[in-house]
């Protein structure tokens, strides 16, 4: 591999703008390829993937919409691969990695990386990360909620070269096929990812041919430098100071013991440091995350602070430094389990969110339901074929200083992901969705601006051989309120069996056998409120009553208003 030349610093702004548009169009096209060619509903329906382009030094240059938590992992993974293979990288190479301890998240998130050459000069790397439904391990779906070692969570691909000269290594392909439960799906998704990075190569080579290698390389630098300057201006306008927050993670899957976590955010000039010193040590269970996932979790919130609408690239994060000691719940080392990392790392995101909320009360809300509240349903179809259904759930977000919280929004970690189409789900799997609606019984934080409402999604099994497992946080510690606002409500799962009116409630469970007619109900909590309940406008309370979100009796209790007052105001 020949060293890339220094880019031409005199590239004009119009050309940079044109190339920026081409890069963004390319990552969008990569996303379209993934959704149209993937074999797994978690990819083509839920959109549990993201695509990006990185510079030769690993800096993220452009990224598609998708999983928010992948934002900060791309550069880490590319740099790890580049350091490992050094000069042994050539045109036609394709690498695969899913190692949490090398910049990844958990083994299910498989990254495919392709170096892009123009002649013998390295121009960029294309990367796509997608969640594979199964990567082997102790349980179907590869996410045992009670895992105590990474070795229970499936096959790790520690940055391997799976293709040279565009020819897949058949031995490695067979190795993967023999270690996953659904090889057809896995290979279909792998080939979809390979097609995705090849599209990026085609488009970037076209741009290099038209504008020149040096001009495209210089545009990369201009893109990141411009974002860096914008980001630093935003930070410089904030008051210097130290902003702290602390919280509890409700259990790790092995025990229900609370796990204390904290952050100290320091703003000084045009830079920001998020220091997680003092957090609990690495846990026995799989809610741990590694440093790569932690940095990504913090970058998610940092980007929401400096410019949530602008396309992501590494420049936005130049003012940010993340500090964490080794061996905490947010900086686990091998062989700690990380399968449910998103239930841990989201607390890192929300800690920074909570610390910054007083600085941007119109932008950063009170606490949300936080947990993705993922439920795994597995079993056999009528033809005996194994199925694995995974679905993140939406819930209630917290209020801001000027509006009520958002209802039924996906958690902070997941960005642009969706839930499954009910029609598709029922057509493909022996499952009926009996209910999908607001969780009004659980309630929300009461305040001047109330929290947003969570949801109830109920599945009924239409097979005699099935089971579920789950790992849901925020099951005891409710979302926090701000400025006198009330706390929100918690997340949990209810299991109902025919002839038994009393449901069983769980939040972490490793394996619950289900039979035909049994139902599983995922219930997500409501967000925290902002401001005192007594300051809420009567007309706002009335509107919630009219919408069926709250009864007159509940409104009377939460807002200290007599039923007569509510009725009189309504008549007026």
C-alpha positions in Angstrom: 0.0 0.0 0.0 1.5 3.3 -1.0 1.3 6.2 1.4 -1.3 8.7 0.4 0.1 12.1 -0.7 -0.6 15.3 1.2 -3.9 16.8 0.0 -4.0 20.1 -1.9 -5.0 22.7 0.7 -6.3 25.1 -2.0 -9.4 23.1 -2.9 -12.2 25.6 -3.5 -15.3 25.7 -1.3 -17.7 25.0 -4.2 -15.9 21.8 -5.0 -15.9 20.8 -1.4 -19.7 21.4 -1.3 -20.2 19.3 -4.4 -18.1 16.5 -3.0 -19.8 16.7 0.4 -23.1 16.2 -1.4 -21.7 13.2 -3.3 -20.4 11.6 -0.1 -23.8 12.0 1.6 -25.6 10.6 -1.4 -23.2 7.7 -1.3 -23.8 6.7 2.3 -27.6 7.1 1.7 -27.2 4.8 -1.3 -25.3 2.3 0.9 -28.3 2.3 3.3 -30.7 1.7 0.4 -28.6 -1.3 -0.7 -28.6 -2.7 2.8 -32.4 -2.5 3.2 -33.1 -4.0 -0.2 -30.7 -6.9 -0.1 -30.5 -7.9 3.5 -32.1 -11.2 4.6 -33.0 -10.2 8.1 -36.0 -8.2 9.3 -33.9 -6.6 12.0 -32.0 -5.0 9.2 -34.6 -4.3 6.4 -37.5 -3.5 8.7 -36.0 -2.2 12.0 -32.9 -0.6 10.2 -30.5 -1.9 12.8 -27.4 -0.9 10.8 -25.4 2.1 9.7 -23.0 2.9 6.8 -20.1 5.2 6.6 -17.0 6.4 4.8 -13.7 7.0 6.7 -10.5 8.7 5.6 -7.2 6.8 5.5 -6.4 7.9 9.1 -9.8 6.4 10.2 -11.6 9.8 10.6 -15.4 9.5 9.9 -16.2 11.6 6.8 -19.8 10.7 6.2 -22.4 8.5 7.7 -25.9 7.4 6.9 -28.8 7.7 9.3 -29.3 4.5 11.3 -28.2 3.3 14.7 -27.1 6.4 16.7 -24.8 4.3 18.8 -22.7 3.3 15.8 -21.7 6.9 15.2 -18.5 6.7 17.3 -17.4 3.2 16.6 -16.5 3.5 12.9 -13.3 5.4 13.3 -12.2 3.1 16.2 -12.8 -0.1 14.2 -11.1 1.2 11.0 -8.1 2.4 13.0 -7.8 -0.9 14.7 -7.9 -2.8 11.4 -5.4 -0.4 9.8 -3.0 -0.8 12.7 -3.2 -4.6 12.6 -2.6 -5.0 8.9 -0.5 -1.9 8.3 1.1 -2.3 4.8 -0.7 -5.6 4.1 -3.8 -3.9 2.8 -4.6 -4.1 -1.0 -7.3 -3.4 -3.5 -10.0 -6.0 -3.3 -9.6 -6.7 0.4 -12.6 -7.0 2.6 -12.4 -7.2 6.4 -14.9 -8.4 9.0 -14.9 -7.6 12.7 -17.4 -7.8 15.5 -15.0 -7.6 18.5 -16.2 -5.4 21.3 -12.7 -5.1 22.6 -11.4 -3.7 19.2 -13.9 -0.8 18.8 -17.1 -2.8 18.4 -20.2 -3.1 20.6 -21.3 -6.7 20.9 -20.7 -9.8 18.8 -24.1 -9.5 17.0 -23.0 -6.2 15.4 -20.8 -7.2 12.5 -18.7 -4.7 10.6 -17.6 -5.1 7.0 -14.8 -2.8 6.0 -13.4 -2.3 2.5 -10.3 -0.2 1.7 -10.9 2.0 -1.4 -7.9 2.5 -3.7 -7.3 4.7 -6.6 -4.4 2.9 -8.4 -2.1 1.9 -5.5 -3.1 4.9 -3.3 -5.5 4.4 -0.4 -8.3 7.0 -0.7 -10.8 5.9 2.0 -12.4 3.0 3.8 -16.1 2.1 3.4 -17.8 0.5 6.4 -21.2 -0.9 7.3 -22.2 -2.4 10.6 -25.4 -4.5 10.8 -27.0 -6.6 13.6 -27.0 -10.3 12.7 -29.9 -12.1 14.2 -27.6 -14.9 15.4 -23.9 -15.2 15.8 -23.9 -18.5 17.8 -23.4 -18.7 21.5 -25.5 -20.1 24.3 -29.0 -19.1 23.1 -30.8 -18.4 19.8 -30.2 -14.8 19.1 -26.8 -14.9 20.9 -27.7 -12.6 23.7 -28.0 -14.7 26.9 -29.2 -12.2 29.5 -27.4 -14.1 32.2 -24.1 -14.4 30.4 -21.0 -14.1 32.5 -18.4 -14.3 29.7 -18.0 -13.1 26.2 -17.5 -16.7 25.1 -21.2 -17.4 25.8 -22.2 -14.7 23.4 -21.2 -16.2 20.1 -18.5 -16.2 17.5 -16.0 -13.3 17.6 -14.4 -12.2 14.3 -11.4 -10.2 15.5 -10.7 -8.2 12.4 -10.2 -10.9 9.8 -9.6 -10.6 6.1 -12.5 -12.4 4.5 -11.7 -11.6 0.9 -8.6 -10.9 -1.1 -8.7 -9.8 -4.7 -12.5 -9.7 -4.3 -12.6 -13.5 -3.7 -14.2 -14.6 -0.5 -12.2 -17.0 1.6 -14.3 -20.2 1.5 -12.7 -21.6 4.7 -13.7 -18.5 6.7 -17.2 -18.6 5.2 -17.6 -22.2 6.2 -16.3 -21.4 9.7 -19.0 -18.7 10.1 -21.7 -20.9 8.7 -20.9 -23.7 11.1 -21.0 -21.4 14.1 -24.4 -19.6 13.6 -27.9 -21.1 13.8 -29.2 -19.5 10.7 -26.4 -19.6 8.1 -28.6 -18.6 5.2 -29.6 -15.4 6.9 -26.0 -14.7 8.1 -24.6 -15.2 4.6 -27.3 -13.2 3.0 -26.6 -10.3 5.3 -22.8 -10.6 4.8 -23.3 -10.4 1.0 -25.6 -7.4 1.4 -22.9 -5.7 3.4 -20.3 -6.5 0.8 -22.5 -5.1 -1.9 -22.9 -2.0 0.2 -19.2 -1.2 0.6 -18.6 -2.0 -3.1 -21.1 0.7 -4.0 -19.1 3.2 -1.9 -16.0 2.2 -3.8 -17.6 2.7 -7.2 -18.9 6.2 -6.2 -15.7 7.4 -4.6 -13.5 6.2 -7.5 -15.8 8.0 -9.9 -15.3 11.2 -7.9 -11.6 10.7 -7.8 -11.5 10.2 -11.6 -13.5 13.4 -12.1 -12.0 15.7 -9.5 -8.6 14.1 -8.8 -7.3 12.1 -6.0 -5.7 15.0 -4.2 -8.9 17.1 -4.4 -11.1 14.4 -2.9 -8.6 13.9 -0.1 -8.4 17.6 0.5 -12.2 17.8 0.7 -12.1 15.2 3.5 -9.9 17.5 5.5 -12.1 20.5 4.7 -15.2 18.7 5.8 -13.8 17.7 9.2 -12.1 21.0 9.8 -15.2 23.0 9.1 -17.2 20.8 11.5 -14.5 21.1 14.1 -14.7 24.9 14.0 -18.5 24.9 14.2 -18.4 22.6 17.1 -15.9 24.6 19.0 -17.9 27.8 18.5 -20.9 26.2 20.2 -18.9 24.9 23.1 -17.2 28.3 23.5 -20.6 30.0 23.9 -21.5 27.8 26.9 -20.5 28.9 30.4 -17.4 27.3 31.7 -18.0 25.0 34.6 -18.4 21.5 36.0 -21.7 19.7 35.5 -22.4 16.5 37.3 -25.0 13.7 37.2 -25.4 10.3 38.8 -27.9 7.5 38.3 -28.5 3.7 38.9 -28.6 0.9 36.4 -31.2 -1.6 37.6 -29.4 -4.9 37.6 -27.0 -6.6 35.2 -29.0 -9.7 34.2 -27.2 -11.9 36.8 -28.4 -9.9 39.9 -30.9 -7.1 40.5 -28.4 -5.2 42.6 -28.3 -1.5 41.6 -25.2 -0.3 39.8 -24.2 3.3 40.6 -22.8 5.3 37.7 -21.8 9.0 37.4 -20.3 11.6 35.2 -18.4 14.9 35.6 -18.7 17.1 32.6 -16.2 20.0 32.4 -16.5 22.8 29.9 -13.4 25.0 29.5 -13.1 27.4 26.7 -14.0 25.6 23.5 -13.4 22.0 24.8 -15.5 19.5 26.9 -14.4 16.6 29.0 -16.8 13.8 30.1 -15.2 12.0 33.0 -16.7 8.7 34.2 -14.3 8.1 37.1 -16.2 6.7 40.1 -18.6 4.4 38.1 -19.2 0.9 39.3 -16.7 -1.8 38.3 -17.3 -4.2 35.5 -20.4 -6.3 36.3 -20.8 -10.1 36.2 -23.7 -9.8 33.7 -23.8 -8.5 30.1 -24.8 -4.9 30.4 -21.1 -3.9 30.3 -19.8 -1.8 27.4 -16.3 -1.3 26.2 -14.6 2.0 25.6 -15.5 2.1 22.0 -19.2 1.9 22.8 -18.8 4.4 25.7 -17.2 7.0 23.4 -19.9 6.5 20.9 -22.6 6.9 23.6 -21.1 10.2 24.6 -20.6 11.4 21.0 -24.3 10.8 20.4 -25.2 13.4 23.1 -22.4 15.7 22.2 -23.6 15.8 18.6 -27.1 16.6 19.9 -25.6 19.6 21.7 -23.5 21.1 19.0 -25.7 20.5 15.9 -28.2 17.6 15.9 -29.3 18.1 12.3 -25.9 18.3 10.6 -24.4 15.2 9.0 -21.9 13.4 11.3 -18.2 13.4 10.8 -15.2 13.2 13.0 -14.6 16.9 13.1 -17.7 17.5 15.3 -16.0 15.6 18.1 -12.6 17.3 18.1 -13.5 19.4 21.2 -14.6 16.2 23.2 -12.5 14.1 25.5 -13.8 11.0 27.2 -12.1 9.9 30.4 -12.8 6.5 32.0 -10.6 4.2 34.2 -10.0 0.7 33.1 -12.4 -2.0 34.3 -15.6 -0.1 34.9 -19.1 -1.0 33.7 -18.4 1.4 30.9 -14.8 0.2 30.1 -15.0 -3.6 30.4 -12.0 -5.7 29.4 -11.9 -9.2 27.9 -13.6 -11.6 28.7 -16.4 -9.6 30.2 -19.8 -10.1 28.6 -21.2 -7.2 26.5 -24.2 -8.7 24.8 -26.7 -6.2 26.4 -24.2 -3.3 26.2 -26.9 -1.0 24.9 -28.7 -1.2 28.3 -25.5 -0.1 29.9 -24.2 2.5 27.4 -27.5 4.3 27.2 -27.0 5.2 30.8 -23.7 6.8 29.9 -25.6 8.8 27.2 -28.3 9.8 29.6 -25.8 10.8 32.4 -24.2 13.4 30.0 -27.7 14.4 28.8 -28.8 15.0 32.4 -25.7 16.9 33.3 -26.2 19.2 30.3 -30.0 19.7 30.7 -29.7 22.9 32.8 -27.5 24.4 30.1 -30.0 23.7 27.2 -33.4 23.3 28.9 -35.2 23.8 25.6 -33.1 21.1 23.9 -32.3 18.5 26.5 -35.3 16.9 28.2 -36.0 15.3 31.5 -35.4 11.6 31.9 -36.8 9.1 29.4 -37.7 5.5 29.5 -34.1 4.9 28.5 -34.2 1.1 27.9 -34.6 -0.4 24.4 -36.8 -2.9 26.3 -35.8 -5.6 23.8 -37.7 -8.8 23.8 -36.4 -12.0 22.1 -39.0 -14.4 21.0 -37.6 -17.7 19.6 -39.1 -21.0 18.7 -40.2 -23.3 15.8 -42.5 -22.6 12.9 -45.0 -25.2 11.8 -42.4 -26.6 9.3 -39.9 -27.0 12.2 -37.8 -24.1 11.1 -36.2 -22.0 13.8 -37.3 -18.4 14.2 -35.7 -15.6 16.2 -37.6 -12.4 16.6 -36.0 -9.3 18.1 -37.7 -6.0 18.4 -36.7 -2.8 20.2 -39.6 -1.0 21.8 -40.6 2.7 21.8 -41.4 4.6 25.0 -41.9 7.9 26.7 -39.4 10.7 26.6 -39.0 13.5 29.2 -40.4 17.0 28.9 -38.3 20.1 28.1 -38.7 23.5 29.6 -41.2 24.5 26.8 -43.1 21.4 25.8 -44.4 18.0 26.8 -42.3 14.9 26.4 -42.5 12.9 23.2 -44.8 9.9 23.1 -43.7 6.6 21.7 -40.2 7.5 20.6 -37.3 5.1 20.2 -34.6 5.2 22.9 -31.6 7.5 22.7 -29.2 4.8 21.5 -31.2 3.7 18.5 -31.7 6.8 16.3 -33.6 6.1 13.1 -34.7 2.5 13.9 -38.3 1.3 13.7 -40.4 -1.4 15.1 -41.6 -4.3 13.0 -44.6 -4.0 10.7 -47.4 -5.9 12.4 -48.6 -7.3 9.1 -45.1 -8.6 8.2 -44.5 -10.0 11.6 -47.8 -12.0 11.6 -47.3 -13.2 8.1 -43.8 -14.5 8.6 -43.9 -15.8 12.2 -46.4 -17.8 14.4 -47.1 -14.6 16.4 -50.2 -12.4 16.7 -49.9 -8.8 17.9 -53.0 -8.4 20.2 -52.4 -4.9 21.3 -50.4 -1.9 20.5 -51.2 1.4 22.2 -50.3 3.9 24.8 -49.4 2.8 28.3 -51.8 5.2 30.1 -52.1 3.0 33.2 -48.4 3.4 34.0 -48.7 7.2 33.7 -46.0 9.8 33.2 -44.2 12.5 35.2 -46.7 15.2 36.1 -45.5 18.8 35.8 -45.8 22.1 34.0 -44.9 20.1 31.0 -45.6 16.4 31.4 -43.6 13.4 30.3 -44.3 11.5 27.1 -46.3 8.2 27.2 -44.8 4.8 26.8 -46.4 1.9 24.9 -47.9 -1.6 25.4 -47.1 -4.2 22.7 -48.7 -7.6 23.3 -47.7 -10.8 21.4 -49.7 -14.0 21.5 -47.9 -17.2 20.5 -49.4 -19.4 17.8 -47.0 -22.3 18.2 -46.5 -24.9 20.9 -42.7 -24.6 21.0 -41.4 -21.1 21.8 -39.7 -19.1 24.5 -38.6 -15.6 25.3 -35.9 -13.8 27.1 -35.4 -10.2 28.0 -33.1 -7.7 29.8 -34.9 -4.4 30.6 -33.4 -1.5 32.6 -35.2 1.4 34.2 -37.3 -1.3 35.9 -37.0 0.2 39.4 -35.4 3.6 39.1 -37.9 5.8 37.2 -36.9 8.6 34.7 -36.0 11.8 36.5 -37.9 15.0 36.5 -36.5 18.6 36.2 -37.2 21.8 38.0 -39.8 20.3 40.3 -41.3 18.0 37.7 -42.5 14.5 38.7 -40.6 11.3 37.8 -41.8 9.0 35.0 -42.7 5.3 35.2 -40.8 2.1 34.7 -40.5 -0.6 32.1 -41.4 -4.3 32.5 -42.7 -7.4 30.8 -46.0 -9.2 31.7 -46.6 -12.9 30.9 -50.2 -14.2 30.7 -51.4 -17.8 30.3 -54.9 -18.9 29.4 -57.1 -19.4 32.4 -54.8 -17.3 34.7 -56.0 -13.7 35.1 -53.0 -12.7 37.2 -50.0 -11.8 35.0 -46.4 -12.5 36.0 -44.2 -9.5 35.8 -40.4 -9.7 34.9 -37.7 -7.4 33.7 -34.7 -9.8 33.3 -35.4 -13.4 32.4 -33.0 -15.9 30.7 -35.5 -18.4 29.3 -39.3 -18.5 29.7 -41.1 -21.4 28.0 -44.2 -20.4 26.1 -47.1 -22.4 24.7 -49.8 -21.7 22.2 -52.2 -19.1 23.5 -49.7 -17.6 26.0 -49.1 -13.9 25.6 -46.2 -11.6 26.4 -46.8 -7.9 26.9 -43.9 -5.4 26.8 -44.7 -2.3 28.7 -42.5 0.8 28.4 -42.5 3.7 30.8 -43.4 7.3 30.6 -40.9 10.2 30.7 -40.2 12.6 33.5 -41.8 16.1 33.7 -40.3 19.6 33.7 -41.7 22.2 36.1 -44.1 21.9 39.0 -47.4 20.1 38.5 -49.4 23.0 40.0 -48.1 25.3 37.1 -49.6 23.2 34.3 -52.3 25.0 32.4 -55.8 23.6 33.0 -56.4 23.6 29.3 -53.4 21.3 28.9 -54.8 18.9 31.5 -58.2 19.0 29.8 -56.6 18.2 26.4 -55.0 15.1 28.0 -58.4 14.0 29.4 -60.1 14.5 26.1 -57.4 12.4 24.4 -58.0 9.6 26.8 -54.5 9.8 28.3 -55.6 10.5 31.8 -58.9 10.3 33.7 -60.5 13.2 35.6 -59.8 11.4 38.8 -56.1 10.9 37.9 -55.8 14.5 36.8 -57.3 15.7 40.0 -54.8 13.7 42.1 -51.7 14.6 40.0 -52.4 18.3 39.5 -54.4 19.1 42.7 -57.4 20.2 40.7 -61.0 19.3 41.8 -63.1 17.3 39.4 -65.6 20.2 39.5 -62.9 22.7 38.4 -61.9 20.5 35.5 -65.5 20.1 34.4 -66.3 23.8 34.8 -63.3 24.8 32.8 -64.2 22.3 30.1 -67.7 23.7 29.8 -66.3 27.2 29.4 
